Amino acid sequence: MPTGYATLVAEIGFHASHEQIAPSALLRAVRDADAAGFTRAMCSDHFSPWSERQGQSGFAWAWLGAALHATQLPFGVVTAPGQRYHPAIVAQAGATLAELFPGRFWMALGSGEYSNEHITGEPWPDKSRRNERLGESVQIMRKLLAGEVVDHDGLVRVDRARLWTLPESPPPLYGAAVSAETARWVGTWAEGLVTVNQPHDALRRVLDAFHEGGGEGKPAALQIHLSYAQTDEKALAIAHDQWRTMVFGPPLSWDLATVEQFDQAGSRVRPEDLHDTLLASSDLARHAESLREYAALGFDELYLHHVGQSQETFVDAFGREVLPTL
């Protein structure tokens, strides 16, 4: 290890963004990430992107089978049972991947975003109701993954469901949380936490709340949005093109329905407004130091999301210059 660098305890993973990259190109990118030294991966699971410019939204569950087969990486997916997906179907999908690839697959369960869930035509509940529905979905999925026959009549209904194909060990069920309040609740039931980069003080509150809720000793994963290019100006331009609709955060990002609404919301966002949302820089040492700071907060897994649509330069540079220093 080069002198002057502190040891990084966290694992470094690659985040695959289905909203920005076609499935075939994303498969090539995750293969490259595996070869470059990333040690794990996770992906999103959306029906719709956040902007017309992003322009993609492949089906994560089909892609995951290909990605797990094409690499040696452990994989996770952030998904939302309860409206777009019935929890029995999510449990069946997760059980199948865990049977095919033992010990390499986990799911992070969240309450969803309207941009994906409105396609069912069902009303969009408020956040407390969505959490209640998610709690029911978690109970249903756990019973199914344990081999039970499940009947349930609540916010979600299940009639005599049973999973006939089960893995030797069920996939871990993480919880997805952005706020400290949700993280505390997630700590009561989840086997791990997934959250996204925010100011460090906010992330400390999220981690503390997760631990207080019952998550002490369980893995905590952080998805980190960043932009890398050969100049600072290019890195910022990429971020502004692809990620300006995501500077607002919840609840706005939870409650908008269409790409047109997201693009309208982001129409007055300036490039400089993104500096509080992500690090856009050509300086690999700055990126490495940023990762050390996130790890020092107490995260066990860091998943890097370069917000550009082309991943080759990012994967190559980080594999060559950043990962070895960590």
C-alpha positions as CSV (number, residue, x, y, z in Angstrom):
1,M,0.0,0.0,0.0
2,P,1.4,3.5,-0.8
3,T,2.5,5.4,2.2
4,G,0.2,8.1,3.6
5,Y,-3.0,6.2,3.0
6,A,-5.3,4.9,5.7
7,T,-6.7,1.4,5.3
8,L,-10.2,1.3,3.9
9,V,-12.3,-1.3,5.6
10,A,-15.3,-1.1,3.3
11,E,-15.8,-3.2,0.2
12,I,-16.0,-1.2,-3.1
13,G,-18.8,-2.1,-5.5
14,F,-20.2,-1.0,-8.8
15,H,-23.7,0.4,-9.1
16,A,-25.5,-0.5,-12.3
17,S,-28.0,2.2,-13.3
18,H,-30.7,0.7,-15.6
19,E,-32.3,4.1,-16.1
20,Q,-29.3,5.4,-18.0
21,I,-27.8,2.4,-19.8
22,A,-29.2,-0.3,-22.1
23,P,-29.0,-3.8,-20.6
24,S,-26.4,-5.0,-23.1
25,A,-24.0,-2.1,-22.4
26,L,-24.6,-2.4,-18.7
27,L,-23.7,-6.1,-18.8
28,R,-20.4,-5.1,-20.5
29,A,-19.8,-2.5,-17.9
30,V,-20.3,-4.8,-15.0
31,R,-18.0,-7.4,-16.6
32,D,-15.3,-4.7,-16.9
33,A,-15.9,-3.7,-13.3
34,D,-15.3,-7.3,-12.2
35,A,-12.1,-7.4,-14.1
36,A,-11.0,-4.0,-12.8
37,G,-11.1,-5.0,-9.2
38,F,-14.6,-4.0,-7.9
39,T,-15.6,-6.7,-5.5
40,R,-19.4,-6.6,-5.6
41,A,-22.2,-4.9,-7.5
42,M,-25.8,-3.7,-7.1
43,C,-28.4,-2.4,-9.4
44,S,-31.6,-0.4,-9.5
45,D,-35.0,-1.7,-10.5
46,H,-37.2,0.9,-12.2
47,F,-39.9,1.0,-14.8
48,S,-39.1,4.6,-15.8
49,P,-36.0,6.8,-15.8
50,W,-35.8,10.2,-14.1
51,S,-35.2,12.1,-17.3
52,E,-35.9,11.9,-21.0
53,R,-32.1,12.3,-21.5
54,Q,-31.4,9.1,-19.5
55,G,-33.7,7.3,-21.8
56,Q,-33.5,3.6,-20.6
57,S,-35.2,1.3,-18.1
58,G,-34.4,-2.4,-18.6
59,F,-36.0,-5.1,-16.5
60,A,-33.6,-5.7,-13.6
61,W,-34.6,-9.2,-12.8
62,A,-33.9,-10.6,-16.3
63,W,-30.6,-8.7,-16.4
64,L,-29.5,-10.0,-13.0
65,G,-29.4,-13.6,-14.1
66,A,-27.1,-12.6,-17.0
67,A,-24.9,-10.5,-14.8
68,L,-24.5,-13.1,-12.1
69,H,-23.6,-15.7,-14.7
70,A,-21.2,-13.4,-16.5
71,T,-19.2,-12.3,-13.3
72,Q,-18.1,-13.6,-10.0
73,L,-19.5,-10.7,-8.1
74,P,-22.1,-10.8,-5.3
75,F,-25.1,-8.7,-6.4
76,G,-27.9,-6.8,-4.8
77,V,-31.0,-5.1,-6.1
78,V,-33.1,-2.3,-4.7
79,T,-36.7,-3.2,-5.3
80,A,-40.2,-2.2,-4.0
81,P,-42.7,-5.0,-3.4
82,G,-46.3,-4.1,-2.8
83,Q,-47.7,-2.2,-5.8
84,R,-45.9,-2.8,-9.1
85,Y,-44.7,-6.1,-7.8
86,H,-46.7,-8.5,-5.7
87,P,-44.4,-9.6,-2.8
88,A,-44.9,-13.3,-3.7
89,I,-43.4,-12.6,-7.2
90,V,-40.4,-10.8,-5.7
91,A,-39.8,-13.7,-3.3
92,Q,-40.0,-16.2,-6.1
93,A,-37.6,-14.1,-8.3
94,G,-35.1,-13.8,-5.4
95,A,-35.4,-17.4,-4.4
96,T,-34.6,-18.5,-8.0
97,L,-31.5,-16.3,-8.2
98,A,-30.3,-17.4,-4.8
99,E,-30.7,-21.1,-5.9
100,L,-28.8,-20.5,-9.1
101,F,-26.0,-18.4,-7.5
102,P,-25.7,-19.5,-3.8
103,G,-24.5,-16.8,-1.4
104,R,-24.2,-14.1,-4.1
105,F,-27.6,-12.4,-4.1
106,W,-29.4,-10.0,-1.8
107,M,-32.4,-7.7,-2.0
108,A,-32.9,-4.2,-0.5
109,L,-36.6,-3.6,-0.1
110,G,-38.1,-0.1,-0.2
111,S,-41.5,1.6,-0.3
112,G,-41.1,2.7,-3.9
113,E,-41.4,5.8,-6.1
114,Y,-44.5,7.0,-7.9
115,S,-42.7,7.2,-11.2
116,N,-42.5,3.4,-11.2
117,E,-45.6,2.4,-9.3
118,H,-48.3,4.5,-11.0
119,I,-48.4,2.1,-13.9
120,T,-50.7,-0.2,-12.1
121,G,-53.4,2.5,-11.9
122,E,-53.7,2.1,-8.2
123,P,-53.7,5.1,-5.9
124,W,-50.3,6.3,-4.5
125,P,-50.4,6.0,-0.7
126,D,-48.7,8.4,1.6
127,K,-45.3,7.5,3.1
128,S,-46.7,6.0,6.3
129,R,-49.1,3.8,4.4
130,R,-46.4,2.7,2.0
131,N,-44.2,1.7,4.9
132,E,-47.1,-0.3,6.4
133,R,-47.5,-2.0,3.0
134,L,-43.8,-2.7,2.9
135,G,-43.9,-4.2,6.4
136,E,-46.6,-6.6,5.3
137,S,-44.6,-7.5,2.2
138,V,-41.5,-8.3,4.2
139,Q,-43.5,-10.6,6.5
140,I,-45.0,-12.4,3.4
141,M,-41.7,-12.8,1.7
142,R,-40.0,-14.1,4.8
143,K,-42.7,-16.8,5.3
144,L,-42.5,-17.8,1.6
145,L,-38.7,-18.0,1.7
146,A,-39.0,-20.3,4.7
147,G,-41.2,-22.7,2.7
148,E,-44.5,-21.8,4.3
149,V,-47.9,-21.7,2.6
150,V,-49.0,-18.1,3.0
151,D,-52.5,-16.5,3.2
152,H,-52.7,-12.8,4.0
153,D,-55.5,-10.2,3.9
154,G,-54.3,-6.7,4.5
155,L,-52.9,-3.9,2.3
156,V,-51.5,-6.8,0.3
157,R,-53.6,-10.0,-0.3
158,V,-52.2,-13.5,-0.7
159,D,-54.1,-16.7,-1.4
160,R,-52.4,-20.0,-0.6
161,A,-49.0,-19.1,-2.0
162,R,-46.0,-21.4,-1.7
163,L,-42.5,-21.3,-3.3
164,W,-41.7,-24.7,-4.7
165,T,-38.1,-23.8,-5.7
166,L,-36.1,-22.6,-2.7
167,P,-32.4,-22.0,-2.2
168,E,-30.4,-23.7,0.4
169,S,-30.2,-20.3,2.2
170,P,-32.7,-17.5,1.6
171,P,-31.3,-14.2,0.1
172,P,-30.8,-11.6,2.8
173,L,-33.5,-8.9,2.9
174,Y,-31.9,-5.5,3.4
175,G,-34.0,-2.3,3.9
176,A,-33.7,0.8,1.8
177,A,-33.8,4.1,3.7
178,V,-33.0,7.8,3.1
179,S,-34.2,9.4,6.3
180,A,-33.2,8.6,9.9
181,E,-36.8,7.9,10.7
182,T,-37.1,5.2,8.1
183,A,-33.6,3.8,8.9
184,R,-34.7,3.3,12.6
185,W,-37.7,1.3,11.4
186,V,-35.6,-0.6,8.9
187,G,-33.3,-1.6,11.8
188,T,-36.3,-3.5,13.4
189,W,-36.6,-6.0,10.5
190,A,-33.8,-5.8,8.0
191,E,-30.7,-7.8,7.7
192,G,-28.8,-4.8,6.4
193,L,-29.2,-1.2,5.3
194,V,-28.9,0.5,1.9
195,T,-28.9,4.3,1.7
196,V,-27.6,7.0,-0.7
197,N,-24.9,9.7,-0.3
198,Q,-26.0,12.8,1.6
199,P,-24.0,15.3,3.8
200,H,-22.0,13.4,6.4
201,D,-24.0,14.7,9.3
202,A,-27.2,13.3,7.7
203,L,-25.5,10.0,7.0
204,R,-24.4,9.7,10.6
205,R,-28.0,10.2,11.7
206,V,-29.2,7.5,9.3
207,L,-26.5,5.0,10.6
208,D,-27.2,5.8,14.2
209,A,-30.9,5.4,13.8
210,F,-30.4,2.1,12.0
211,H,-28.3,0.8,14.8
212,E,-30.7,2.1,17.5
213,G,-33.6,0.3,15.7
214,G,-31.8,-3.0,15.9
215,G,-29.3,-2.9,13.1
216,E,-26.1,-2.9,15.3
217,G,-23.6,-5.4,13.8
218,K,-25.6,-5.7,10.5
219,P,-24.0,-4.5,7.2
220,A,-24.6,-1.0,6.0
221,A,-24.2,-0.1,2.3
222,L,-23.9,3.3,0.7
223,Q,-24.7,4.1,-2.9
224,I,-22.4,7.0,-3.9
225,H,-23.2,9.2,-6.9
226,L,-20.1,10.7,-8.6
227,S,-19.0,12.0,-12.0
228,Y,-15.5,11.4,-13.4
229,A,-14.0,12.7,-16.6
230,Q,-10.6,13.9,-17.9
231,T,-11.5,17.5,-16.9
232,D,-13.5,19.0,-14.1
233,E,-15.6,20.9,-16.6
234,K,-16.5,17.7,-18.5
235,A,-17.3,15.8,-15.3
236,L,-19.7,18.6,-14.2
237,A,-21.3,18.7,-17.6
238,I,-22.0,15.0,-17.5
239,A,-23.5,15.3,-14.1
240,H,-25.7,18.2,-15.2
241,D,-26.9,16.4,-18.2
242,Q,-27.7,13.1,-16.5
243,W,-28.4,13.9,-12.8
244,R,-29.9,17.4,-12.5
245,T,-33.4,15.9,-12.0
246,M,-32.1,14.2,-8.8
247,V,-30.9,17.2,-6.8
248,F,-34.2,17.6,-5.0
249,G,-34.4,14.4,-3.0
250,P,-37.5,13.1,-1.2
251,P,-40.4,13.7,-1.0
252,L,-40.4,15.3,-4.4
253,S,-38.5,12.4,-6.0
254,W,-40.9,9.9,-4.5
255,D,-44.1,11.7,-5.7
256,L,-43.5,12.8,-9.3
257,A,-45.1,10.5,-11.9
258,T,-43.4,11.1,-15.3
259,V,-40.1,11.9,-16.9
260,E,-41.7,15.2,-18.2
261,Q,-42.4,16.2,-14.6
262,F,-38.9,15.4,-13.5
263,D,-37.4,17.3,-16.5
264,Q,-39.6,20.3,-15.7
265,A,-38.5,20.3,-12.1
266,G,-34.9,20.2,-13.2
267,S,-35.1,22.8,-15.9
268,R,-33.6,25.6,-13.7
269,V,-31.0,23.5,-12.0
270,R,-27.5,25.0,-12.8
271,P,-24.4,22.9,-13.0
272,E,-23.0,24.4,-9.8
273,D,-26.2,23.3,-8.0
274,L,-25.0,19.7,-8.2
275,H,-21.9,20.2,-6.0
276,D,-24.0,19.3,-2.9
277,T,-25.3,16.2,-4.5
278,L,-22.2,14.5,-5.9
279,L,-18.5,14.9,-6.4
280,A,-17.8,15.9,-10.1
281,S,-14.0,15.9,-10.6
282,S,-11.2,14.8,-12.8
283,D,-9.0,14.4,-9.7
284,L,-8.8,10.7,-8.8
285,A,-7.1,11.5,-5.5
286,R,-10.1,13.6,-4.5
287,H,-12.4,10.7,-5.3
288,A,-10.3,8.3,-3.3
289,E,-10.3,10.6,-0.3
290,S,-14.1,11.0,-0.6
291,L,-14.5,7.3,-0.4
292,R,-12.3,7.1,2.7
293,E,-14.4,9.7,4.4
294,Y,-17.6,7.7,3.6
295,A,-16.1,4.5,4.9
296,A,-14.9,6.3,8.1
297,L,-18.6,7.0,8.9
298,G,-19.1,3.3,9.4
299,F,-20.3,1.9,6.1
300,D,-19.3,-1.6,5.2
301,E,-20.0,-1.5,1.4
302,L,-19.6,1.4,-1.0
303,Y,-21.3,1.2,-4.4
304,L,-20.0,3.7,-6.9
305,H,-22.3,5.2,-9.4
306,H,-20.7,7.2,-12.1
307,V,-23.7,9.2,-13.4
308,G,-22.5,9.2,-17.0
309,Q,-24.0,6.9,-19.6
310,S,-20.5,5.8,-20.7
311,Q,-18.8,3.7,-18.0
312,E,-15.6,2.7,-19.7
313,T,-13.4,5.6,-18.7
314,F,-14.7,5.6,-15.1
315,V,-14.2,1.8,-14.6
316,D,-10.7,1.9,-16.2
317,A,-9.5,4.9,-14.2
318,F,-10.9,3.8,-10.9
319,G,-9.6,0.2,-11.4
320,R,-6.2,1.4,-12.3
321,E,-5.7,4.4,-10.0
322,V,-8.3,4.4,-7.2
323,L,-9.0,0.9,-6.0
324,P,-5.3,-0.1,-5.5
325,T,-4.8,2.9,-3.2
326,L,-7.8,1.7,-1.1
